[in-house]
Amino acid sequence: MGVILEQAGQLDTPGATTHADLVRAAFIAAAEAMATLHEGRYQERSSQVSSLRQTAETLNPETPLLQQRDVVTRFFNEASTVLQTRIGRT
């Protein structure tokens, strides 16, 4: 969780050109955290978590984040599905 908060804090840096890199790192850390939460009890849903990580990894650190908003949206949609599974809503 610390990695995610650290990356989020750096997004506020004026003139930063590394937003995609920071968001990618935070998304990968979030996917890893969700994988840990799903170990054991939700093993049958591990493909959802794998897909989430793959989506995070598709963010290109060399491309401005705004140009990758479809990947960002897909990540949040997939993360929502994983978390809904975790709380038993799907």
Summary of the structure (lengths in Angstrom):
residues: 90
radius of gyration: 13.6
end to end distance: 24.8
largest distance: 43.6
contacts: 236
relative contact order: 0.15
helix: 73%
strand: 0%
